[in-house]
Every structure is written in C-alpha cells, then in structure tokens.
Amino acid sequence: MNINQHSPTWMRADHPIVQRYLRQPLLMRFNLLILCVVVGLFLLFGGLSLPMLYFLFSLVVLLQVALATADKVYAERAGSTWDLVRTAPFTTTEVLLSLWIASIRQLSRTWVMLFYRLLQGILVIGMLVFGLTYAEIPGQSWFLLLICGTFVIIAQPFAEMYYSGMVGLLCASLTQDRLNAHTFTVGAVLAYWLSWIALVLFMMMRNLNRLLFAHIAAAMLIPLMLPLILGYAAFQFARTLMVD
C-alpha cells in the first residue's frame, strides 16, 4: 500500500508546487558557522553540550523553515508568477501548505534535519529517564508517560516546523518588503524558542523530589500544543490576507 496516495495532496512529493521546489537546492544559511559552533561546543563542554546542541539546531531548523517558506512567496512575486499560482486549480490553503511542505522536504535532505531529530529524541528520552528516576510519579503513570514521550518525539518537530512555516507565510503576506518580513519572522521564531528554553529552565529549577507527573507531562506537551495553536492562527490570518 502506498502511504503517499492516502496523504493530503499538498503533502505529496509529486504535487506540482512541491515538486517544482524539490528540483531547487535549499540555501543553507550559516551552514559553516553552525558546523564551527557544534565543534566548539563539544570541545568546551563534551557530553554537557547535548542540550545546548539541541537548542541550537532547533533554532536553526525553525528559522530555516520559516525563512525558506516566506522566500517562496517572494520568489513567486519577483518572478511575476504569484498570480499564476493563485489561479491554478488549487485552493489557497493547498497552495500555502504546499509551499511550507516543500521547505520541509528540502531541509529533510540535509544533515541538519537528521541531527535535529536525533538530538530531540535523545533530549526527550533523557527527560523521561530523569522524571522516572527522581520525580514522584506513581508506578501506574509510568506507561502513560512513556506513551506521551514517544508521541512527543514523533510529533513535536513537525509542530514546531508548522509554527515556523505558518509564521513565515503570515509575515510574507503582511508586507511586500522581504527584509521586514524576515525581521518579523526571526522575531516570532525567537520568541517561541526562548519561551521553550524558559520552560525547561523552570523545570530544572524546581525541587527534584517535588516533580509530579503533571509537571513532566506539561514540560513535554506544552511545546507540542502551543506551536500548533499559534501556527493555526497564523495560517488562518495568512490565508485571509492572501485571498484578499
């Protein structure tokens, strides 16, 4: 059974808009700088650098998806093909989501995405082990916490990339100036990223013996639900502006 046939059309690699951008290489911003920072962190902190590496790569991925998605709108406008795309036999929703999924598929071909997913899985597993070892979690809740952690490993990266992509679309729809759109996009992504770090630091500052199942679950589920809610709001706003 071909899973691709049962997925929404805008998610498929053979969608005309997605396929068009898959033929083009994704411009990797700050690629050499990222590599140098990774090497530097490992040399300075060793194993302690894993959480920092995850936060670094999550920021890189979110910015890359957001800026690449916004740039696709500007590329269509610059090539005077945006109106042609909008008159194609696709809904506005399908056009916008296909631009976003094209950015993710492009990034998925790079080592950055693979490293990001690997670090995210390691960090979530570490949180689970930490919680089951030190927190006051009853035995009957262990299985539920493991299910919750597995779901977060699978879904959270896509939730975060959904938020960043929708923010990119919204900023591109709000202004005709690419530099302003990039500035707004980076600011929105940084706001989410810093909020996520603040949540983790808050959890680390709590008394380890006082951590409950609700605390651990909230630390994993809030970063999953928040980007979905904010991303959906940004998408609906962008879709409204694109129609007008």
Sequence and secondary structure as in RCSB ss.txt:
>XXXX:A:sequence
MNINQHSPTWMRADHPIVQRYLRQPLLMRFNLLILCVVVGLFLLFGGLSLPMLYFLFSLVVLLQVALATADKVYA
ERAGSTWDLVRTAPFTTTEVLLSLWIASIRQLSRTWVMLFYRLLQGILVIGMLVFGLTYAEIPGQSWFLLLICGT
FVIIAQPFAEMYYSGMVGLLCASLTQDRLNAHTFTVGAVLAYWLSWIALVLFMMMRNLNRLLFAHIAAAMLIPLM
LPLILGYAAFQFARTLMVD
>XXXX:A:secstr
  GGGGS GGGSTTSHHHHHHHTS    TTHHHHHHHHHHHHHHHGGGHHHHHHHHHHHHHHHHHHHHHHHHHHH
HHHTT HHHHHTSSS HHHHHHHHHHHHHHHHHTSHHHHHHHHHHHHHHHHHHHHHHHHS   GGGHHHHHHHHH
HHHHHHHHHHHHHHHHHHHHHHHH S HHHHHHHHHHHHHHHHHHHHHHHHHHHHS GGG  HHHHHHHHHHHHH
HHHHHHHHHHHHHHHHHH 
